[in-house]
Amino acid sequence: MSISYKTSSAFSEFSCLGGDCEDTCCRNWEIKLDRQHFDLLQDVMSKEKDEESLFEQYIHLNENPITSDHDYAFIRMGVNGYCAMLDGKGLCSIHAKHGVSVLGNVCTMFPRVISRCGDTVELSGALSCPEVVRNCIDDKTPLKLKRFKTSDLPRSENYPVQRELYDLDDDYYSENFNIVREYMMNVMAEEEHALETRLYMLANLTNKISAFYHRGCEVPAEDQLESVLIALSDKEIAGKLDYLIKNYDVESPISMIVAHSILLIKLQQANSENISQLYEKIMVKHQTTNENVAELLAVQLNKIISKLDADSKSYVDKSITRYILNCLYREWFISMPDPFTYVQMLLVRTSILRILIYLSIGQEELELHQLKQKIVYVMYNFARNIDQNLEFLKVVYNALSEQTMMNFDFSPAFIRIYSE
């Protein structure tokens, strides 16, 4: 079987900045270490006392009774939150001395994510890396895929595949994953229509098909799936929705209330994380009180957006579009029970991200490069602290489910986050 290798145009030119990066990926994470590279590291680091001490102090076996070779051990961060293996320039001392071959898959491949769907290997980038965010939001052709060579990967052989789909003919949900994802991405990429219009169409489309297209579903009537996809992604519908969405009246700041509740939980659980500190600064900056924080911030949000010039608003919307397209390509919605559940969670995440971006901008008059810097900072820290924290996302999902917000009736509230 011939294998094709594809990556997005945004990620095709990615190159790690190393010590020139404004941050490090070796901070505030507990890094999984696979069995093979645990053994390799143990071997090479046992030859010198200093490295042997580092290994014994910071590399620990996974104590979970249910484990695998993939998460056989962990590299824990030092007391300052940074990896103890970093040198004075913020680079990996183990990599510098022993090469990439001994490093674990996570350390070697980040921010690369490799997936395999049938005969296609997909390479994407995690937005928890600021350089990936920069490339992503500047991408002029977000749906264009390019071929990549495995020889360009840090490890060209035995590279880790994060998720795989085989035997697609045995599962209708998985079998049609590619075609559904393509329609979802096409809807989001039609940038001649307002961001809110495209978000609404994405929610509506996935809500309709999830009635018969979901995990464990039976094969529906012939052509039902594609006929619904075609009908609900029609460009004429988008044109009519542009006006209706623009004039949708945000009677209650639901998105802000939800965002504040979620960020408050994050602040209580991890107040040292950058996204927590950013939100704390936002609340102090806007002089909100404990009693009505969400309502006051909703007022500030409307003021900020109303004073932004058209170019700035367009740039924020473009950046959010690329964030969503990156998520749709990199994350597989079939990991969720149905497409709508995935999209509703994506809408919630997107609404929080948009709110944080606008409130961090404030009412300053920013040049484009300054606006870009703000967006990059918010987006990569949001990805690190929320998007890639699966345990925290489970808490969010359960809370939304308890409040019956995991249904289409609430989708517009997460799409239209402000009033004009």
C-alpha positions in Angstrom: 0.0 0.0 0.0 1.4 3.4 -1.0 1.6 5.9 1.8 1.1 9.6 1.3 2.6 12.2 3.8 0.7 15.4 4.3 1.1 18.5 6.4 -0.6 21.9 6.5 1.0 24.8 4.6 1.4 26.6 8.0 3.5 23.9 9.5 5.5 23.0 6.4 8.2 25.6 7.1 8.3 25.1 10.9 11.8 25.2 12.5 12.5 25.2 16.2 14.0 28.5 17.4 15.9 26.8 20.2 17.5 29.3 22.6 16.0 32.3 20.6 12.5 31.3 21.5 10.7 33.6 24.0 9.7 30.6 26.1 10.7 27.0 26.5 8.7 23.8 25.9 10.5 22.3 28.8 8.5 23.9 31.6 5.6 23.1 33.8 4.8 19.8 32.2 5.3 16.2 33.4 6.8 14.6 30.3 5.9 11.0 29.3 8.9 8.8 28.6 8.5 5.6 26.6 10.2 2.3 27.7 12.8 2.2 25.0 14.1 5.7 25.7 13.9 5.3 29.4 16.4 2.4 29.0 18.6 4.4 26.7 18.7 7.4 29.0 19.4 5.3 32.0 22.3 3.7 30.2 24.0 6.9 28.9 23.3 8.9 32.0 24.7 6.3 34.4 28.3 6.9 33.1 28.8 10.2 34.9 27.8 11.0 38.5 26.2 14.4 37.8 23.9 12.9 35.0 23.2 9.8 37.1 22.0 12.0 39.9 19.8 14.0 37.5 18.3 10.7 36.2 17.6 9.3 39.7 16.1 12.6 41.0 13.9 13.6 38.0 13.0 10.5 36.0 10.5 8.3 37.7 8.6 5.1 36.7 4.9 5.5 36.2 3.2 4.1 39.3 -0.2 3.8 37.7 -1.1 0.1 37.6 -2.5 0.6 34.1 0.3 1.7 32.0 2.1 0.9 28.7 5.4 1.3 27.0 4.3 4.7 25.8 4.0 6.2 29.3 6.4 3.9 31.1 8.0 6.7 33.0 7.9 10.5 33.5 10.4 13.4 33.5 9.4 15.7 36.3 10.2 19.4 36.3 12.5 21.0 38.9 11.2 23.1 41.8 11.4 26.2 39.5 9.1 24.5 37.0 11.8 24.0 34.4 13.4 20.8 33.3 16.5 20.0 35.2 18.3 18.9 32.0 18.3 22.4 30.6 21.7 24.2 30.3 22.4 27.9 30.9 21.1 28.8 27.4 17.8 27.1 27.9 18.8 24.1 25.7 18.7 20.4 26.5 22.1 19.3 27.9 21.3 15.7 27.2 20.5 16.4 23.5 23.7 18.4 23.2 25.9 15.7 24.7 24.2 12.4 23.6 22.2 13.4 20.5 18.5 13.0 19.7 18.5 9.2 19.6 18.4 8.8 23.4 15.6 11.4 23.9 12.0 10.3 24.5 9.4 10.6 21.8 7.8 13.7 23.4 11.1 15.6 23.8 12.2 14.6 20.3 9.0 15.4 18.3 7.4 18.4 20.1 5.5 20.4 18.8 5.0 17.8 16.0 1.9 15.6 16.1 1.8 12.6 13.7 -1.4 10.8 12.9 -2.2 8.0 10.5 -5.5 7.7 8.7 -5.6 4.7 6.4 -2.9 5.3 3.8 -2.2 8.9 4.8 0.3 10.0 7.5 -0.6 13.5 8.7 1.9 15.9 10.4 0.5 18.9 12.3 1.7 21.3 15.0 0.7 21.9 18.6 -0.3 25.5 19.3 1.4 25.3 22.7 4.6 26.3 20.8 4.7 30.1 20.1 6.5 29.6 16.7 3.8 27.3 15.6 1.2 29.9 16.5 3.1 32.6 14.5 3.2 30.4 11.5 -0.4 29.4 11.9 -2.0 32.8 12.2 0.1 34.2 9.3 -0.9 31.3 7.0 -2.6 32.7 3.8 -3.8 29.3 2.6 -5.0 27.5 5.7 -6.5 24.5 3.8 -3.6 23.9 1.6 -1.8 20.6 2.3 1.7 19.9 1.3 3.8 16.7 1.1 6.4 16.3 3.8 9.4 14.0 3.9 10.1 11.7 6.9 13.7 12.6 6.5 12.9 16.1 7.7 11.6 14.8 11.0 13.9 14.7 14.0 13.6 11.0 13.9 13.0 9.8 10.4 12.5 6.1 11.4 10.4 4.7 14.1 8.7 8.1 14.6 5.8 8.0 17.1 2.3 8.0 15.6 -0.1 9.6 18.2 -3.3 8.1 16.7 -4.2 5.7 14.0 -7.2 4.6 12.0 -7.2 1.2 10.4 -10.0 -1.2 9.3 -12.2 1.8 8.4 -14.7 -0.5 6.6 -15.7 -2.0 10.0 -16.8 1.3 11.5 -19.1 3.8 9.7 -18.2 6.6 12.2 -14.5 6.2 11.5 -14.9 5.3 7.9 -16.5 8.7 7.0 -14.2 10.7 9.3 -12.2 12.3 6.5 -15.2 13.4 4.4 -16.9 15.0 7.4 -13.8 16.7 8.6 -13.2 18.1 5.1 -16.7 19.7 5.1 -16.1 21.1 8.5 -12.8 22.6 7.5 -14.3 24.0 4.3 -17.0 25.8 6.2 -14.5 27.4 8.5 -12.2 28.4 5.6 -14.8 30.5 3.8 -13.4 33.8 5.1 -15.6 36.0 2.9 -18.3 35.3 5.6 -18.2 36.5 9.2 -16.4 34.3 11.7 -19.7 34.0 13.7 -21.5 32.9 10.6 -19.0 30.1 10.0 -19.1 29.0 13.6 -22.9 28.8 13.5 -22.8 26.8 10.3 -20.2 24.4 11.9 -22.4 23.9 15.0 -25.6 23.5 13.0 -24.0 21.1 10.5 -22.6 18.8 13.2 -25.7 19.0 15.3 -27.8 17.8 12.4 -25.6 14.9 11.3 -24.9 13.8 14.9 -28.5 12.5 15.0 -27.5 9.6 12.8 -23.7 9.9 12.6 -22.1 9.0 15.9 -20.0 6.4 17.7 -21.7 3.0 17.3 -24.2 4.2 14.8 -25.8 2.0 12.2 -25.2 2.7 8.5 -27.8 5.4 7.5 -29.8 5.5 4.4 -27.8 5.7 1.2 -26.1 9.1 0.6 -27.9 10.6 3.7 -24.6 11.8 5.3 -23.2 13.5 2.2 -26.5 15.0 1.2 -26.9 16.7 4.6 -23.3 17.9 4.5 -23.8 19.5 1.1 -27.1 21.1 2.0 -25.9 22.6 5.3 -22.6 23.9 4.0 -24.2 25.8 1.1 -22.7 29.2 0.4 -26.1 30.8 -0.1 -27.1 29.8 3.5 -23.9 31.5 4.7 -24.8 34.7 2.9 -28.2 34.9 4.6 -26.7 34.0 8.0 -24.2 36.9 7.8 -26.9 39.5 8.5 -28.9 37.4 11.0 -25.8 36.5 13.1 -24.6 40.1 13.1 -27.9 41.2 14.5 -28.2 38.4 17.0 -29.0 40.1 20.4 -26.7 39.0 23.2 -29.3 39.4 26.0 -27.2 37.8 28.6 -23.4 37.5 28.8 -23.5 33.7 29.0 -20.1 33.2 27.2 -18.5 35.6 29.7 -20.1 33.9 32.7 -18.9 30.5 31.5 -15.5 31.8 30.6 -15.1 33.5 34.0 -16.2 30.4 35.9 -13.8 28.2 34.0 -10.9 30.6 34.3 -11.6 31.0 38.0 -11.3 27.2 38.4 -8.0 27.3 36.6 -6.8 30.2 38.7 -7.7 28.3 41.9 -6.1 25.0 40.7 -2.9 26.5 39.1 -2.4 30.1 39.9 1.3 30.0 38.8 0.4 29.2 35.2 0.6 32.0 32.7 -3.0 31.9 31.6 -4.1 32.1 35.3 -1.8 35.1 35.9 -3.0 36.7 32.7 -6.6 36.5 33.8 -5.8 37.8 37.3 -4.1 40.8 35.7 -7.2 41.4 33.5 -9.5 41.4 36.5 -7.2 43.8 38.4 -6.8 46.0 35.3 -10.6 46.4 34.8 -11.2 46.9 38.6 -13.8 44.2 38.8 -15.3 43.0 42.1 -16.0 39.5 43.3 -19.7 40.0 43.1 -20.2 40.8 39.4 -16.9 40.1 37.6 -18.5 38.4 34.6 -21.0 41.2 34.0 -18.4 44.0 34.4 -16.0 42.2 32.1 -18.7 41.7 29.5 -19.3 45.5 29.5 -15.5 46.1 29.0 -15.4 43.5 26.2 -18.1 45.3 24.3 -16.3 48.7 24.8 -13.0 47.2 23.6 -14.4 45.5 20.5 -16.5 48.6 19.5 -13.3 50.8 19.6 -11.1 48.4 17.6 -10.5 49.4 13.9 -11.7 47.1 11.2 -8.2 45.8 10.4 -7.5 44.8 14.0 -10.9 43.0 14.3 -10.3 41.2 11.0 -6.8 40.1 12.2 -8.2 38.7 15.4 -10.9 36.8 13.4 -8.3 35.5 11.0 -6.2 34.3 13.9 -9.2 32.5 15.5 -10.1 30.9 12.2 -6.6 29.5 11.9 -6.7 28.3 15.5 -10.0 26.4 14.7 -8.6 24.9 11.5 -5.5 23.8 13.3 -7.7 22.1 15.9 -10.0 20.4 13.3 -6.9 19.0 11.4 -4.8 18.1 14.4 -7.6 16.8 16.8 -9.8 14.0 15.6 -13.5 14.6 16.4 -14.1 10.8 16.4 -12.4 10.7 19.8 -15.7 12.2 21.0 -19.1 10.5 21.0 -20.3 12.6 18.0 -19.2 15.6 16.0 -21.4 18.1 17.7 -20.1 17.2 21.2 -16.6 17.9 19.8 -17.7 21.2 18.2 -19.6 22.5 21.2 -16.5 22.0 23.3 -14.5 23.7 20.6 -16.9 26.6 20.6 -16.5 27.0 24.4 -12.7 26.9 24.1 -12.8 29.4 21.2 -15.1 31.8 23.1 -12.7 31.8 26.1 -9.7 32.3 23.8 -11.4 35.2 22.0 -12.4 36.8 25.3 -8.9 36.6 26.7 -7.4 38.1 23.5 -9.8 41.0 23.5 -9.5 41.8 27.2 -5.7 41.5 27.0 -5.6 44.0 24.1 -7.7 46.4 26.2 -8.4 49.8 24.7 -4.8 50.4 23.5 -4.1 51.5 20.0 -1.8 48.7 18.7 0.3 48.4 15.6 -0.2 45.1 13.8 3.0 43.6 15.1 2.0 44.4 18.7 -1.4 42.9 18.1 0.2 39.8 16.8 2.5 39.5 19.8 -0.5 39.7 22.1 -2.4 37.0 20.2 0.7 34.7 20.1 1.2 35.1 23.8 -2.4 34.4 24.7 -2.9 31.6 22.2 0.2 29.5 23.0 -0.4 29.8 26.8 -4.1 29.0 26.3 -3.0 25.9 24.4 -0.5 24.9 27.1 -2.7 25.5 30.1 -6.2 24.6 28.9 -6.3 22.9 25.4 -3.7 20.3 26.2 -4.8 19.7 29.8 -7.2 16.8 29.2 -8.0 16.4 32.9 -9.1 20.0 33.1 -11.1 19.7 29.9 -13.0 16.8 31.5 -13.9 19.1 34.4 -15.2 21.7 31.9 -17.2 19.1 30.0 -18.8 17.7 33.1 -19.7 21.1 34.4 -21.3 22.1 31.1 -23.2 18.8 31.0 -24.5 19.4 34.5 -25.8 22.8 33.3 -27.3 21.2 30.2 -25.2 23.4 28.0 -23.9 20.6 25.7 -26.8 21.2 23.3 -27.3 23.4 20.2 -29.6 25.8 22.1 -26.5 27.2 23.8 -24.2 27.3 20.7 -25.1 30.9 19.7 -24.1 32.1 23.2 -20.6 30.8 22.7 -20.5 32.1 19.1 -21.7 35.6 19.6 -19.6 36.8 22.6 -20.4 40.5 22.3 -23.0 43.1 21.3 -22.5 45.8 18.8 
